[in-house]
Amino acid sequence: MNFEMPNFLLALPEIFVLGMACVLLLIDLFLKDQDRYLSYLLSLLTLVLAAVLTLHGYSDERLTTFNGAYVADGMSHVLKLGVYFAVFVVFVYAKDYLRERSMFKGEFYTLGLFGMLGMMIMISAHSLLTLYLGLELLSLSLYAMVAMQRDSARASEAAMKYFVLGAIASGMLLYGMSMIYGVTGTLDLDGIASRTATADPILLAFGLVFLLVGTAFKLGAVPFHMWVPDVYHGAPTAVTLYIGSAPKIAAFAMLVRLLVDGLIDLHDQWQGILIILAVLSMAIGNIVAIAQTNLKRMLAYSTISHVGFLILGILTGTQSGFSASMFYALTYVLMALGGFGMIILLSRRGFEADRLDDFKGLNKRSAWYAFMMLILMFSMAGIPPFLGFWAKLAVLEAVVAADMLWLAVVGVVFSIIGVFYYLRIIKLMYFDEPTSEEELECSADMRLMISTNSLMVLGIGLFPGALMAVCAAAFSAT
């Protein structure tokens, strides 16, 4: 094998984020508690500069480097920009929450950046090994973040549960990768794609199943979903916000890299498995969410149902399906940021506003924030003209175009069931008496960000064409 000098410029955003995360770690050692604001500002600066570097290197052309282990294409650029935006919003939302609970430390931002680096590596991975390294970097950062609130028994339990189940899922994934490597003789996704026709079909099928089990766990698809409500509920809300947003983009990228770039010839085999995962996720996610009284657990089951919709686009095996799923992933992250952001907004020192009853009479306490939450809930329910409607429509259109009308009907039925628990929150906000007369106070940056976040859901919903075109272009170039 000839050694070629890698093109480091392609991976400049990753190199920069890694360098800044290390710098932040060192600087934080010398900061006193009252100076922690510097860590926060540095992390935001890192995200802005990483976005500038990614935009500077933006190209529709598909380029690989590091001996084919790293790919830069339209999809990777768009998804990375989505990840930067999500993590930026998370850091802004989390600031006051962390400060009130004596958790405003550099570790949150350092782990957040290392986790984001893992996501970036997953998004640009073009080898089974790179994919796994990115996933583990992300997972280890998340385990530590969930356990950050050390005096909370619930957070510690959630972290232990997440760690043990995550280790099992990683083992499954690695086992599947080793079987695929064994029958194809390569770790490179293009190499795997070219050799699946001549490889042993039985071993290949076993490897595929293990890969899908590991990936389904990371996505939180049924029946590998049980960690989702427990971790969302047990983790500090600032960490739940992180776990529930940006990593979904990376998990989508991982699914596309494995199934589309590497195993597209096995479409007939993985399509059936994905149909089962999608239907179960939509069914259990929407039905169990109705029974929840805790908003974080309700949003966790809502996430599971959204993952079912996201999988629908991928299982079609078409360009339009992949771009619809990508649009859905970006849309869902924007809505999830707003939903968890509202919980943080209503929380205060020693009080988590994570029960449905905490949203009672919100309209009387603050009509503006109630309106913001109304936009987010209508969007998640898939009611036009909000953004969530277009995301569901795009995915269902792709499924119908792939001659699976029955599956689209199943999606619509479960989507209608899901409308109930979103409308229940709107009913609580507008028609119930408030349980607290306390004024809602938050910093100007939080107020600006939550308003921008919600209005983006409305604005892009009214004019969804631009984002849809970007997603379509990301796949038409590959």
VEXLO-165530 format. One record per residue: residue in one letter; y, x, z of N, C-alpha, C in turn. Coordinates in pm, whole numbers, plus 50000, padded with zeros to 5 digits. Layout:
REM residues N
AYXZYXZYXZ ...
This chain:
REM residues 478
M498805008550000500005000050000501255008850000 N502125006449903503345014449894504365009549996 F504965019250064505985015450162507335014850094 E508005003750109509355002250055510325000750170 M511505006650152512535005350255512974990750264 P512874984650383513254970450394514744968350367 N515074956550319516464952750298516994946650429 F517584955150512518034950650645519164940350637 L519894940350525521014930950511520544916450515 L519334913950460518814900250460518614895150602 A518184904350691517894900450830519054903550924 L520264905250866521424908950949521724898651059 P521634885551034521894875951144520954878051263 E519654880251235518684882451344518984895251420 I519304905851345519604918751409520834917551498 F521844910251447523084908351523522834900351651 V522074889351640521784880951758520994888851862 L520034896751817519254905051910520154914951982 G521034921651906521954931451965522884924952067 M523434913252031524364906452122523664901152247 A522424896452232521674891652349521454903152448 C521154915052395520964926852480522274931152546 V523384930652468524704934052521525084924352634 L524824911552610525124901152709524334903552838 L523094907552822522234910352938522804921853021 L523304932252953523864943853023525204940453088 I526074933653014527394930053068527254921253190 D526294911953184526114902453293525724909253425 L525114920953415524744928453536525954932053620 F527074934253554528274939253623529304928353652 L528954915953620529914905053643529704898453779 K530814895153844530724887153967530614872453926 D530214863954021529984849853990531224843053931 Q532414846953980533634840353929533994844853788 D533344855753740533634860853605532594856753502 R531664848053540530564844253449531074837453322 Y532304832653325532874826153207532824835353085 L532874848453110532824858453002531484857652928 S530384855853004529054854652942529024842452850 Y529614831752899529654819252821530434821252691 L531624827352700532454829452581531784839052482 L531134849552536530444859252450529304852652373 S528584843752441527464837052374527974827752263 L529094820952287529674812352183530154820852065 L530764832352096531234841451990530044846451906 T528944849351973527724853851904527274843451802 L527294830951842526834820151754527764818551633 V529064819451658530024818051548529864829451448 L529754841751499529614853351410528274853251336 A527204848451403525904847251337525994837451221 A526734826451241526924816451134527704822551018 V528724830651049529514837350944528614846750862 L527764854450931526854863750862525864856150774 T525354844950824524394836950746525064831050623 L526294825850641527034820350526527374831050424 H527694842950475528044854150386526864857950298 G525664857250356524464861050280523804849250211 Y524494837650209523894825350154523604826950005 S522364823349969521974823949828520824814249807 D520824807449692519704798549660518484806349615 E518714818949582517604827349534516654830549650 R515374830749621514364833549724514104848649727 L514414854949840514254869549853513344872649971 T512464882649954511594886750066511814901550096 T511594905250220511704919250261510724921750376 F510764933850432509804938050533508374935850483 N508154940650359506834939850297506324925450285 G507244916350259506874902450239506744894250366 A507074900250482506904893050609508114884250642 Y509224886250569510474879050599511004873350468 V511404860650471511934854350350513314848450378 A514214850050281515534843750288515644834550167 D515724821550192515854811850083516804800650126 G516994790850039517924779950069517584772750198 M516304770050219515884762950340516214770750466 S515934783750464516154791850585517634792450622 H518514793550522519954794150551520464781150614 V520064769950555520544756850605520014754350747 L518724757050769518134754450900518724763651008 K519014776150971519634785251069521014780351109 L521784775551012523114770151044522974757951137 G521944749951113521674738551201521344743051342 V520574753651354520194759151485521414764651558 Y522274772151488523484777551552524344766251607 F524524755951525525364744651567524774738151692 A523454735751690522794729051803522934737151931 V522704750251923522774758852043524224759852092 F525174760152000526604760452037526944748052120 V526524736352070526804723752141526114723652278 V524874728552283524134729252410524894737552511 F525394749252470526104758252562527384751652615 V528084744452527529324737752571529014726552670 Y528014718252636527624707252725527154712352861 A526414723452859525734728052981526664734653082 K527834739353038528694747753123528994741353259 D529584729353259529974722953385528754719053468 Y527704714453399526464710453468525884722253546 L525834733853481525264745853545526154750553660 R527464749753639528394754453742528274746053870 E528134733053854528044724153971526744726054049 R525724731653984524424733454051524134748054082 S525164756254083525034770754112524024777454019 M523964772753893523064778753794523844785253680 F525174786253699526014791753592525874806953591 K524764811453534524434825753533524174830353390 G524274843253371524084848853236522674846553182 E521694844553273520304842953229520154830953135 F520874820053163520754808153079521174811452936 Y522274818752923522784821852789521944832552720 T521484842452798520644852952739519324847052690 L518684839052775517424832752735517654823252617 G518804816352619519134807352507519244814852376 L519864826652381520004834752258518674840652214 F517864845252309516544850552273515664839452215 G515754827452275515014816052221515474812952080 M516794813552058517324810851924516864821551825 L516774833951870516274844651783514834841551740 G514034836551836512664832451802512654821651696 M513584811951708513674801151608514054806951471 M514994816251470515434822251343514284829651275 I513484836651354512334843951299511314834151243 M511074823051316510144812851266510624806851133 I511924804551124512484798351004512334807450882 S512464820750904512394830150792511034837250782 A510054832950860508744839650859508034837250727 H507444847950673506664846550550505294852850568 S504904854250694503614860150728503144853250855 L501834851650870501294845250990501724852651115 L501794865951105502134874351220503594872151262 T504504872051165505934869951194506144856151256 L505434846351201505534832651251505124831951398 Y504044838551429503534838251566504474845651662 L505024856951617505954864551702507194856251733 G507724849451631508894840851653508594829551749 L507424823451732507024812251819506884816751964 E506264828351986506064833052123507384836852190 L508294842852112509614846252167510344833652211 L510264823152128510884810452164510204804352286 S508864803952285508114797452394508374804052528 L508334817352531508524824552659509934822252714 S510904821452624512284818552668512364804552729 L511674794952665511724781152714511034779752849 Y509884786552868509184785752997510114790353109 A510804801653084511694807253187512884797953213 M513414791853107514574782953124514214770553205 V513014764953181512584753053257512494756253405 A512074768553437511874772653578513124778253643 M514264777553575515484783953628515954778153762 Q515744765253781516184758753906515064760654010 R515084772354073513924776254155513744768054281 D514804761654329514664753554451514224739254421 S513934736354293513474722954255511964723154230 A511234715554313509774714954299509394708554165 R510204698854121509904691753996510044701153875 A511094709653880511304719153770510184729653767 S509774734353885508704744353892507384738653839 E507124726053876505894719553828505914717953676 A507084713753624507224711953479507014725253406 A507584736053463507464749253400506004753853398 M505274751653510503864755653517503034747853415 K503284734953410502544726253316502814730453172 Y504084732953143504504737053008503864750452971 F503864759653068503334773053042501834772553013 V501084765453096499624764753079499254757952948 L499874746252921499564739252797500054746952674 G501204753452690501744761552580500844773352546 A500274779552649499364790852628498104786152554 I497594774452591496404768952522496734766352375 A497894760352350498304757252212498494769952130 S499104780152192499294792952122497944799252088 G496994798052182495644803252157494984796152040 M495124782852036494584775051924495184779651791 L496504781351792497204785351670496744799051625 L496644808251719496224821951687494794822051635 Y493944813651693492554812851649492494807851504 G493304797551474493364792451337493864802951240 M494904810551282495454821151197494394831851170 S493634835451274492614846051257491534841451160 M491164828551163490154823451069490684823550926 I491944819950910492534819850775492664834250722 Y493044843250813493114857450774491714862550737 G490724858150812489344862650787488834858550650 V489174846450605488644841850475489514845750356 T490804848550381491684852250268491974867150262 G491834874050377492054888550380493514892450377 T494434882950403495854886250405496594877550507 L497704882950558498564875250649499754869350575 D500004874250453501164869850374500934855750321 L501924846950336501744832850298501514831050147 D502214839050065501974838249920500564842749886 G500114853349956498744858449935497714847949973 I497954841250086497034830650131496984819450027 A498174815449978498254804649878497454807949752 S497474820749713496784824649589495274826349607 R494814827449733493384830049756492624818249816 T493304807149842492594795749904491524790049811 A491754790949679490794785249584489444792349590 T489464805449620488214813249619487654815449759 A488374810949864487934813450002486854803350043 D486134806750150485084797950204485724784750252 P485394773350190486094760750224485864755950367 I484684758850423484394753950559485224761550662 L485234774850652486034782950745487524779850728 L487934777850604489334774650575489724761350642 A488814751650634489074738550695489174739650848 F488294747750908488344749851053489664756451093 G490044766751017491304773751044492494764351034 L492464755650932493534745850911493664736451031 V492514731651081492534722351195493154728951317 F492754741351346493324748451462494824750851445 L495234754151322496674756051295497444743151324 L496894732051277497584719251294497634714951440 V496584717951516496584714751660497704722251730 G497804735451703498844743651765500244739051726 T500424735851598501734731551549502104717751603 A501104708751610501354695251662501794695851808 F501244705351884501674706952023503144710952028 K503514720651947504904725451949505884714451906 L505424705851815506274694651772506304683451876 G505224682451955505114671452052504534658951988 A503624660951890503004649451823501784644651902 V501544631651900500364625851967499124630551893 P498014634251957497714633452100498014646252179 F498924654752127499244667352196500644666552256 H500974654852311502354651852348502594651452499 M501554652452581501724649052723502704658152798 W502944669952744503904678952811505354673952792 V505594666452684506994663052648507704655052757 P507174643152799507914635652902508014643053035 D506944650453073506964657553201507984668953201 V508034676353092508974687653084510414682553069 Y510624672452986511974666852970512494661653104 H511614655053180512024649153307512204659753415 G511294669353420511314679253528512364690153512 A512664694053389513624704953367515044700353399 P515924709753440517354706253453517844700453320 T518744690653325519144683453203519714692953097 A520404703553141520954713253045519824720052966 V518704722453032517544728752966516814718552879 T516724706052928516114695352847516874693852716 L518194694652725519064693752607518704704652507 Y518454716752557518094728152469516734725852406 I515734722152489514354720352440514284708752340 G515064698352366514984686252284515754686852154 S516424697952127517254698352005516804709451909 A517384721351921517174731951822515704735351792 P514814736251893513414739951861512724730351765 K513214717751755512604708351660512834713051516 I513984719351492514274724751358513294736051327 A513064744851426512144756151407510714751251387 A510304740751461508944735351448508754729251309 F509804722751258509744717351121509554728751021 A510344739551039510244751150949508854757150953 M508274757951073506934763451090505894755151012 L506014742051022505094733050952505214735050800 V506454736250752506674738250608506134751750563 R506424762250640505944775650602504414776050593 L503764770350694502294770750697501674762050588 L502084749450583501414739850496501914740150351 V503204742250333503764741750197503714755550131 D504184765850201504194779250142502784785350137 G501974782750239500674789450248499474781250206 L499464768350241498234760450224498454747850141 I499364748550044499664736649963498444732149883 D497554741649848496334738049772495374729549856 L495544729949987494674721950075495354708650112 H496314704450032497084692450062496204680350091 D495144678750012494244667250032493624667150170 Q493404679250226492774680150358493794677950470 W494954684650462495904683250572496704670250568 Q496734663750451497454650950444496824640450536 G495484639550536494794629850620495054632050768 I495054644850810495294648150951496724644350989 L497684647450900499084644450930499344629350935 I498614621550853498774606950857498384601850996 I497254606951049496804602751183497854606651289 L498344619251282499354623851379500624615351371 A501044612251248502294604551229502164590451284 V501074583551249500884569551293500764568951445 L499954577851504499784577951650501104580951721 S501874590551666503144594351729504144582851725 M504224576051610505154564751600504724553351693 A503414550951701502904539851783503114542651931 I502554553651979502604556652123504034559552167 G504774567052087506154570352122506994557952144 N506954548652048507804536652058507334526752163 I506014525052176505494515052271505664519652415 V505314532352443505404537252582506864538652626 A507764541452532509194542852566509744529952628 I509194518552587509674505552638509474504552789 A508414510752840508064509452983508844519053074 Q509644528053015510304538453095511564533353164 T511764537853288513014534653359513914547053370 N513344558653338514104571153341514544574353198 L515834576653179516364578653044515814591252978 K515624601953058515084614352999513654612252949 R512874604653027511494601752983511494592352861 M512444583052861512544574052747512904581752620 L513854590952633514224599252517513104608652476 A512254612552573511094620952541510124613252452 Y509824600852490508924592652406509584589052274 S510904587552278511664585352154511504597452061 T511554609452119511354621752042509994621651973 I508964617552048507604617251993507554607851872 S508224596251882508224586851769508994592751650 H510084599851679510854606051570510044617051501 V509234624251578508364634651521507384628151422 G506894616051456506024608851364506704606351231 F507974602151235508734599951111508964612951035 L509254623551108509494636551045508254641150968 I507064638851028505804642950964505544634950837 L506024622350834505804613750716506264620350586 G507444626650591507974632950470507124644650424 I506654652650520505874664650485504524660750426 L503884650250480502534646950434502494641850290 T503674638150234503684633750093503364645249999 G503704657550041503434669249957504364670349838 T505514663349843506474663649731507794670049774 Q508534674849674509844680849702510774670949772 S510774658349723511654648349783511234645349927 G509934645749953509424643650089509844654650183 F509754667150135510144678550220511634678150251 S512464675050150513914674750174514284663050265 A513544651650253513794640150341513454643750486 S512354651050506511964655350641512984665150699 M513494673850614514494683550659515774676050702 F516174666250622517334657950655517084650750788 Y515854646050807515504638850931515584648251051 A515074660551035515084670251146516524673251189 L517404675851092518794679051124519494667051187 T519214655251133519794642751185519354640151328 Y518044641751351517514639051485518154648351588 V518304661051552518874670751646520304666751683 L521084662251585522464657851610522494645951706 M521554636651688521494624851776521014628551916 A520004637251923519454641352053520504648852135 L521294657252069522364664552139523314654752206 G523704644252133524614634352188523984626452302 G522724622552287522044614552389521924621952522 F521444634452516521314642352639522684646652690 G523634648452596525004651852636525634640952721 M525334628252688525864617052767525284617052909 I524014620852923523414621653058524134632353139 I524414643853075525144654653144526544649953182 L527174642453092528534637553116528594628753240 L527604620053257527594610753371527084617253499 S526404628853486525874635653606527004642353682 R526774644353812527744651953892526964659554000 R527654667154079527004675554178526044667354267 G524784671354269523784664654353523304651354298 F523694648154174523304635154118522984636853970 E521794632853931521394633053789521484618753736 A522304616653635522444603053579521364600753475 D520104602053517519024601153419518204588253429 R518684578653509518004565653515518774555653431 L518054546153376518714536153290519804528753367 D519554526253496520524518953579521854526353593 D521824539653574523064547453586524044544453473 F523544538053366524414534753253524964520453261 K524594513353371525084499653388526614499253394 G527184490153317528634488053323529464499953278 L528894508753197529644520653152530914516653078 N530854505453007532024500852932533234498153023 K532964493553146534074490753240534614503653300 R533754513853310534204526653364534914534953258 S534394534453135535034541753025534584535752892 A535474527952830535124521152705534834531252593 W535524542852597535344552852491533944558952496 Y533504563152615532174569352627531074559152600 A531304546552639530334536052610530194534352458 F531324535252387531304534152241530564545952179 M530764557952235530054569852185528534568252201 M528134563152317526704560952343526154549952253 L526974539852225526564528952136526264534451996 I527134543251946526914549551814525574556851813 L525334564751919524104572851925522854564051932 M522894553552013521734544852028521454536851899 F522524531751836522354524651710521754533951603 S522214546451603521734556151506520254559351529 M519884561651656518474564551687517584552651652 A518114540551668517344528551635517194526751484 G518024534051407517934533051261518664520951205 I519784517451269520584505951224521694510851131 P521844504851010522924509350921524284505450978 P525364512850948525454524150855525324537750925 F524704538051040524644550551117523654560451055 L523794573051093523054583951030521534582151037 G521034577351151519594575851168518964566551065 F519724556651019519214547350918518874554650789 W519794563350745519584570550618518424580250629 A518264586250747517154595650767515814588350753 K515714576650819514464568950810514244563850668 L515314559350605515204554150468514724565050371 A515274577150385514884588150296513404591450309 V512924591850434511514595050458510614583850404 L510984571350431510164560050385510164559150232 E511294562350169511344562550022510364572749965 A510314584550029509394595149983507944590749998 V507654583650108506274578750132505904568250027 V506814559049997506564548749895506364555249759 A507194565349727507084572249598505744579549585 A505134582849698503834589649696502674579649699 D502974566949667501954556249661501254553749794 M502034554149902501464550850034502324539950098 L502384528650029503214517650075502804512750214 W501494512550241501014507750371501554516250485 L501674529350459502184538450562503664535950588 A504404532950483505824529650499505984516750579 V505094506950555505134494350630504864496850778 V503884505450806503574509250946504804515551011 G505474524450937506694531050988507784520951021 V507974511150932509004500950953508684492351076 V507404488551090506984480051204507274487151336 F506874499851346507094507051472508564510251495 S509304511651385510754513851398511414501451457 I510954489551415511514477051468511174475551617 I509944479451655509554479151796510474488351877 G510794499851819511624509651888513064505251910 V513534495851827514914491051841515144485251980 F514114479252039514264472252168514824481352277 Y514204493152295514624501252409515974508052388 Y516394509452262517754514552238518794503652267 L518494491552223519424480352248519534477252396 R518454479952471518484477352616519594485652682 I519764498152638520814506652696522204500952663 I522374495952540523654489852502523924477452586 K522874469552610523004457652695523444461652836 L522834472252892523194476853026524654481353032 M525104488252929526474493652928527534482652917 Y527234472452837528264462652805528174449452883 F526984446152933526824432852994526444433253143 D526194444953199525844445853341527034451053422 E526984448453551528034453553638527754468153673 P528794476653680528564490753713528044492653855 T527164502553872526634505754006527574515154079 S528504521254005529454530554066530844528154007 E531844528654092533224526954045533894540454023 E533124551154042533684564654034534194567653893 E535354574053887535934577653758535074588353691 L534974587453558534234597653484535174609353456 E534854620853512535704632553491534884643453423 C535494649653321534824661153258535884669953194 S535494682153163536444691753107536834687752965 A537934693152919538454689452786537484693352675 D536834705152689535914709452581534694700252573 M534224695652691533094686252693533484672852629 R534684668352663535184655552611535324656252458 L535874667352412536064669352268534714670152197 M533764677652257532474679952191531634667152184 I531604659352293530784647052293531374636952194 S532704636652184533354627552089533074631851945 T533204645051920532934650451786531494647951746 N530574650551840529144648851818528834634351774 S529344624651850529064610651820529744606051691 L530974610551672531694606451551531084612751425 M530454624451441529734630551329528554621751287 V527864616051388526744607051359527234594951278 L528414589851315529004578551242529524582951105 G530254594251103530884599050980529874602850873 I528854610850912527844614950813527014602750772 G526884593050865526174580650832526894572750724 L528234572850728529014565850626529004573350493 F528914586650499528884594850377527734605050386 P526474600150372525324609150392524994617950271 G525654615250159525284621850033525334637050037 A526384642550103526564657150102525404664150172 L525044659550293523954665850368522624663850296 M522424652150236521184649750159521094659250040 A522224661549976522254670549859521924684849901 V522444689050016522164702550067520654704150094 C520054693850155518614694350185517774694350057 A518194686349959517484685749831517584699249759 A518774705349763518974718249696518154729149761 A517954728249893517184738549965515744739049916 F515204727749874513814727549826513684728649675 S514714724349603514614725249456514634739749410 A515244748649492515344762749454514074770449484 T513194764749573511994772249612510874770349513 
